[in-house]
Amino acid sequence: MRLSPTPALDPSLAGSLVLLHLAVVAGGLALLSSASASGLESVRCRLQGTPRPPAFSQHGDFVIGGVFSMHYNMHTVDHSYTSMPEPLQCTGSMDSRELRFSRALVFAVEEINNSSYLLPGVTLGYQVHDSCSSVPMAVKVAFQLANGMDPMFDTGEQCSGSATVTAIVGESASTPTISMLRIIGQFGIPQVSHSSTCACLSDKKQYPTFFRTIPSDQFQAAALAHLIRHFGWTWIGAVRSDSDYGNNGMAAFLQAAQEEGICVEYSEAFSRTNPLSRVQRVADVIRSSTARVVVAFVASGDMRILLEEMDRLPSPPRQWIGSETWVTDPDMLRFGLCAGAIGFGIQRSVIPGLRDFLLDLSPQKVSNSPLLTEFWEGAFGCRLGIGVGVEEKVCDGSEDIQQLQVPYTDTSQLRVTNMVYKAVYAIAHAIHSIACEERENSTVNCDINLHVKPTQVLERLRRVNFSRNGYQVSFDANGDPVATYELVNWQRRESGKMEFVTVGLYNASLPPDQRLDIEKEITWVKNSTQIPVSVCSESCPPGTRKAVQKGKPVCCYDCIQCAEGEISNKTDSSDCLICPEEYWPNAERDRCILKPVEFLSFHEVLGIILTACSVGGSCLAIATATVFYRHRTSAIVRANNSELSFLLLFSLALCFLCSLTFIGRPSEWSCMLRHTAFGITFVLCISCVLGKTIVVLMAFRATLPGSNVMKWFGPPQQRLTVVSFTFVQALICTLWLVLSPPFPIKNLTTYKEKIILECDVGSAIGFWAVLGYIGLLSLLCFVLAFLARKLPDNFNEAEFITFSMLIFCAVWITFIPAYVSSPGKFTVAVEIFAIITSSFGLFFLLFVPKCFIILFRPEKNTKKHLMVKTSNDIRY
């Protein structure tokens, strides 16, 4: 075959093609006989090989080529290399849907030829070929269209011919399209495909002459991933055609699926040309899988082989998600196992007049076309013309194509057919912009003698923008149209017939959350209205997180409860969230709630008991003071230093009451008051006890001959002692409050699930200085009382002071470890308990015996009795 590259061809490639050109011509010349032998006066040049006649053809001023996969297979020939190979031939059954595509091209051309606004006065021609769904045949047709070979109109002289097609419509499949583009692309011939969706064809560096009226699989893959995620399927299976269409489409889908968080259990590839064992293995994988949803990026011919194998053995119900190629193919509806299948298809359209054109097949038209003859005989099961066998039925003319129910006659789902129609019109508009011009009177004049080069049509195709039958046609920089799809659902009617139902739309030009619009109810697998579930692991409820199972995809996981202090507030959370510092998870661990605030309250049982003890102790101190006041002239009151006794009772009442400042919600003032009030009142109390102890010692010394000690420790000195000791504590407290006072805090560390309101001491030195000073005075008082315990009975109060100080010191020594180790509000309770216990210890040992004598043994409340040593009496 002779090749005529354009001037824009790459030099290195042009050189190779020239060599091929010379070889072909040399081979052709070798077949010619000499002029003298043949008696001819001139030598005619013929190309080597046998051109393949087109399925449909018509001469015209400008010719459009068409390539469609009207047969499923090509006859394979074993080459012996000892004889000329047989011409390539198509075999197998005919795809009447592809026949409809080819006839739609013819219809569009005839419609344009009858148009008064598009290419008026111009006749478009066409050459439509059958590629047999094979690469070798597609390559042969590409060479034939590029060389301008038209065997239907052979003039004998072919060596000077040039490409007569200005553009080509086709091929239906991506792999043959790529093979054709490798050839015709070098000559600048534009190719507009109606069905080749491989995303790889958008690469303008490799395929600069390619356009298509059908969206790229890049958009379809993203749409399928979006659809699967929309229905919550995260565990799917995937099968694909082992071709450019299937491999590239599935690669784009798997990438989009990964971005959507979808896991694939298996991904299998096969082809109808594979051994049956390969197809059986793919079918077995689908049957044994746990994924209930299967995504099939498969060509119609391959899918037919797979479904036939799936039909052979019972299979668990699967929800099929189909690519556009097979999910809108009417011939596939016969497979009942795909009932409920969904997928994206090209928008359904209406082409006025097409059905009448398709059904207008007169006997003459049929008999004049081998392809139509084959279709007619296959559809009606009879034979036309001569050579009919004995047992074969003869077509008698009663066959009614109007009643024929095959994809060829089905114009209710014109999807890809409209892509063919738009492709022809796009080429026509490109030619119109070159060959025609509009005059002042709005008439259009076209120059039929103008030589329109394919490269000119290529340039104008990039700029076409028109509307036909309500459908916009234009191409982007990659030669792709705007991606819009219909969501198609296979639904079984009450009659049992399966049909396509459009249930939604997908528009890739809209924002992601608005692209998918489902308008009708979908019928799922097993004719159910319930969305099937296909997940590797059940969803993790709020309060748990996903933990991926070792060695498995991320969609296979275990649900682990959130750790303490963490929550997850949504389904299938991959991580748990830590609650803010003052919040804690609820029981379900699906939301954070405010931690309960805890402090020693007046309303709780422990607070009520401590309050009762505090108030009760204070009342007892006041009652005792009242008794002492009423009997202030009695011997026992006067003998025990009544002034210090009243001051001691007053300080004890304050000690009991200061414990109330430790109960209730801590505030800035209560924190400062509780510790200072406690420190000062207790020092006042111990100072009084210390004063009484010193008085006992001084009184004993005063009884010795010549002693004048009592004049140095009379009432003024006793008051000064108490004031001095108390002033020192007051000074310590003042410094504490000025430099680093106590303040309220929220304790978040002792308990994780609740907040403890307590008072921070501010300065630990100040706090322990207050306690240490109290302890120092108590120890001093204990030592002095211990030394005075053996004095005569009339001075026996020292013995009670000794025991009271012993109890006081024991309480506060045990308080220290209990205070440090007690958690939360019990720290405060321990401190209150120590205050009340030590106060009650002082009160009972110092005043109860005296009150008992005053109230119940008045006969002992005399000066005479106090001077008598009686060991059987109650000591006071």
Protein Blocks (a to p, Z undefined) as FASTA:
>chain_A
ZZdddfkbcfklmmmmmmmmmmmmmmmmmmpccfklnopabdcdddedjddddfbdcddf
bdcdddddfbfbdcddddehlaccdddddedjddfklmmmmmmmmmmmmmmmmpckgogh
iacddddddehlpaklmmmmmmmmmnopafklcghiamlgccfbfbdcddfbfklmmmmm
mmmmmnopacddfkbcbfklmpmklmmmbccfbdcfklmmmmmmmmmmmnopabdcdddd
ddfklmmmmmmmmmmmmmnopacfbdcdddfkbcfklmmmmmmmmmmpmbfbdcddddfk
lmmmmmmmmmmpccddddddddfklmmgmklmmpmklgoiacddddddddehklmmmmmc
cfklmmmpmklmmmmmmmnopaehehiafklccdehlacfklpccfklmcklccklmmmm
mmmmmmmmmmmmmmpccdfkopacddfkbccdfklmmmmmmmgccdeehiacdddfkopa
cdddddddddddfkopacdddfbdcdfkbcfklmpccfbdcddehhiabdcdddfbdcdd
ehiacdddehiafklccdddddehiacfbehiabdcdddfkbccdfkopaccdddddddd
fkbmklmmmmmmmmmmmmmmmmmmmmmmmmmmbmklmmnopmlmmmmmmmmmmmmmmmmm
mgccddfklmmmmmmmmmmmmmmmmmmmmmmmmmmmmmmmmmpghiaklmmmcfklmmmm
mmmmmmmmmmmmmmmmmmmpcdddddfklpmkbccddddehiaklmmmmmmmmmmmmmmm
mmmmmmmmmgcfklmmmmmmmmmmmmmmmmmmmmmmmmmmpghjllmmmmmmmmmmmmmm
mmmmmmmmmmmmmmmmmmlmcfklmmpccfkbccZZ
